[in-house]
């Protein structure tokens, strides 16, 4: 069941879309990239595919409308990480059935915030990155990650492949790097986003239920 919710944090309120499945394996919190929102077509597509696999999902706006107007704020990883941590705490307090079986799906710059937050919130089970910039998390964070991490990159996204290979080599936890052939950064090519969703669903099914 998909519904609009309001995440009331200490100082602000953020809109979100929570999709709960019957007897879910767990919950995946989506962390979108700069300039995107809970309405991201790509993230909603992946979320729908995860719902079909009995995984609940949460998409939410990391920034308020005013904050999103400031270009620099979109790349303030520290702010975005703090926001994600507060949203995660809110979910655990209001939906305690997801405590201990929640993962992050980070896209683009959102992958960096997902990594930083997972380092500090040990109850997060796993992190998946789509076309992510894990390097923006800082190489002092990646080696400290204890949860399994999956890095998904387009085969034609050469610069981001290099950055993900660097992060992969720095990671000390269970890890996997998957290259989707023929895909560019936004996975706009036919069939590539479907492949991302299938890879992510298999990963979440393995690690959310473990």
C-alpha positions, 0 to 999 in steps of 0.5 A: 500500500502506497501512501503519502506521509510527513516525516516530522523531525526536530526542526522541519517536516519532510514529505515522503512516500511509504509503500508497505507490502504484506509481510515485508522482508524489510524496508529500503530507504531511498536516498536520492541524488542532488536536484532530485526528490521523492518524485524521481521517476528512476527511484520510483521505478526501482521502488515499485520493482522492490515492492513486487519482491515483497520489500517495503520502500520509503522515498522522501525529500532530503531537503525542503523546497527553500533548501533545494534552491541553494545549489551548494546545499545539494552537495552538503554531504554532512547536512544530507547525512544528518537529515538521513539519520534523523529520518531513519530514527523517525522510521524506527520510532514510528515503524518499529517492525523495520528496526534491524531489517532496513537498508539504504538505496543511494543514487548519485550523491545520495550514495555518499550520505547512505554510506556515512549514515550506515557507518553511524547506524549499525542497525542498517543492514546493507547499502546499495549504490546506483550510479553513486558517488561513494567517494564523496563520503570520504575515504575515512568512512568507506573502510569503516563500513561494516555492512555489505555494500553493492555498487552498481555502475553503468558500463559507459559511465567511465569516470564513475566506474573509476570512482566506484572501483576506488571505493570498492578497493577501500571497503572492508565489508562484504562487497560487490561491484556490478557493471551494467553493460551499455548503460550511462550514468542515468541508466536511460538505455532500454532495459538497463534500469530493469537490470538495476532493479533486479540486481538490487532486489536480489541483494536486498532479499539476501541481506535484509532477511539475514 
